[in-house]
Structure formats: structure tokens, C-alpha cells
Amino acid sequence: METAITYDINRAYIQAARAYETLIRGEDAMTDYYINLSFLYWSFAFEWYEFVIPNNIPEYWVKRGGDEFLKILDLGIEKYPKDIELHFWKRYFLQSVMQKILQKDRKAS
């Protein structure tokens, strides 16, 4: 985990995502691995001005983030069904995404 966190701290976000992906494949994967990876993916997909643009996140990773952020949490919940934090982040991300969709719809009308 130290490698993934070090990448994250140093703003090497793609390398951090890859390191977390490796960690969650392990038998002893901690809940933090799932949460941190999901948060990175969510940021890739939905935080354009705050994250994607200033950090030059490639389009491939933007799409991957949108496709994977909830799946990663679901994998964590499958492994740790009683973990409150995993459930919290899933609800938070879903609410955040819905809010962004509703804001877009309001602007379009």
C-alpha cells in the first residue's frame, strides 16, 4: 500500500491507480484499497475542472474511471459486506453523480 499512497501523494495518479488495482487482487486486500481506488476513478470520471484537467488525466482513464468506480466498491462490499465505510462511499458517489446529472438537465432546459 505504501507504493500506491506514495504515488498518490506525488500526484502520479495513474501509477497510483495501477498500484491499487494490483493490491485489490491480493487475498489480504484492505478496505482502504477499494476506497482509494474508487475515489481516484470517480475523480477521473467526474471532477473535470478540479482534477482531470489540472492533472492531465488521459481520456482512456477518464472513461475507465466512469466504468469502474462503482464496480471497485462493489468488489470491496462483496469481500467486506459489513464495512460501513465502503457502503458510505458507494452512497456518496451515487448521490454525487445523480446531482451532477440533475444539474446538467437543469442547465439544458
C-alpha positions as CSV (number, residue, x, y, z in Angstrom):
1,M,0.0,0.0,0.0
2,E,2.9,2.4,0.7
3,T,3.7,2.4,-3.0
4,A,0.2,3.3,-4.0
5,I,-0.1,6.0,-1.4
6,T,3.4,7.4,-2.4
7,Y,2.2,7.7,-6.0
8,D,-1.0,9.3,-4.8
9,I,0.9,11.9,-2.6
10,N,3.3,12.6,-5.5
11,R,0.3,13.2,-7.8
12,A,1.3,10.2,-10.0
13,Y,-2.4,9.3,-10.1
14,I,-2.3,6.7,-13.0
15,Q,0.5,4.8,-11.3
16,A,-1.4,5.0,-8.0
17,A,-4.5,3.5,-9.7
18,R,-2.4,0.7,-11.2
19,A,-0.8,0.0,-7.8
20,Y,-4.3,-0.1,-6.1
21,E,-5.5,-2.4,-8.8
22,T,-2.7,-4.8,-8.0
23,L,-3.4,-4.5,-4.3
24,I,-7.1,-5.4,-4.5
25,R,-6.3,-8.6,-6.4
26,G,-4.5,-9.9,-3.3
27,E,-6.0,-12.1,-0.7
28,D,-5.3,-9.6,2.1
29,A,-6.7,-6.6,0.3
30,M,-7.8,-4.0,2.9
31,T,-11.0,-1.9,2.5
32,D,-8.8,1.3,2.1
33,Y,-7.5,-0.1,-1.2
34,Y,-11.0,-0.4,-2.6
35,I,-12.0,3.1,-1.3
36,N,-8.8,4.8,-2.5
37,L,-9.0,3.3,-6.0
38,S,-12.7,4.0,-6.3
39,F,-12.1,7.6,-5.3
40,L,-9.4,8.0,-7.9
41,Y,-11.6,6.5,-10.6
42,W,-14.5,8.7,-9.5
43,S,-12.2,11.8,-9.7
44,F,-11.0,10.7,-13.1
45,A,-14.6,10.5,-14.4
46,F,-16.4,13.4,-12.7
47,E,-14.0,16.0,-11.4
48,W,-13.1,17.7,-14.7
49,Y,-12.0,21.2,-13.6
50,E,-10.9,20.2,-10.2
51,F,-8.9,17.0,-11.1
52,V,-8.8,15.8,-14.7
53,I,-7.6,19.0,-16.5
54,P,-5.1,20.2,-13.9
55,N,-3.6,16.7,-13.7
56,N,-3.7,15.9,-17.4
57,I,-5.6,12.6,-16.9
58,P,-5.8,10.9,-20.3
59,E,-9.2,10.2,-21.9
60,Y,-8.7,6.4,-21.5
61,W,-8.5,6.8,-17.7
62,V,-11.5,9.2,-17.7
63,K,-13.6,6.5,-19.3
64,R,-12.1,3.7,-17.2
65,G,-12.9,5.8,-14.1
66,G,-16.5,6.1,-15.1
67,D,-16.8,2.5,-15.9
68,E,-15.1,1.2,-12.8
69,F,-15.6,3.4,-9.7
70,L,-18.7,1.6,-8.5
71,K,-17.6,-1.8,-9.6
72,I,-14.5,-1.4,-7.4
73,L,-16.7,-0.5,-4.4
74,D,-18.9,-3.5,-5.1
75,L,-15.9,-5.8,-5.1
76,G,-15.0,-4.4,-1.7
77,I,-18.5,-4.8,-0.4
78,E,-18.6,-8.3,-1.6
79,K,-15.5,-9.1,0.4
80,Y,-16.4,-6.9,3.4
81,P,-20.2,-6.8,3.4
82,K,-20.5,-5.2,6.9
83,D,-17.9,-2.4,6.3
84,I,-19.7,0.9,6.8
85,E,-17.2,3.0,5.0
86,L,-17.5,1.0,1.8
87,H,-21.3,1.4,1.9
88,F,-20.9,5.1,2.8
89,W,-18.7,5.9,-0.2
90,K,-21.0,4.0,-2.6
91,R,-23.9,6.1,-1.5
92,Y,-21.9,9.3,-1.6
93,F,-20.7,8.6,-5.1
94,L,-24.1,7.7,-6.4
95,Q,-25.6,10.8,-4.9
96,S,-22.9,12.9,-6.3
97,V,-23.3,11.5,-9.8
98,M,-27.1,12.0,-9.7
99,Q,-26.6,15.5,-8.5
100,K,-24.3,16.3,-11.5
101,I,-26.8,14.7,-13.9
102,L,-29.7,16.8,-12.5
103,Q,-27.5,20.0,-12.7
104,K,-26.8,19.2,-16.4
105,D,-30.5,18.6,-17.0
106,R,-31.4,22.0,-15.4
107,K,-28.9,23.8,-17.5
108,A,-30.2,22.1,-20.7
109,S,-33.8,23.2,-20.0
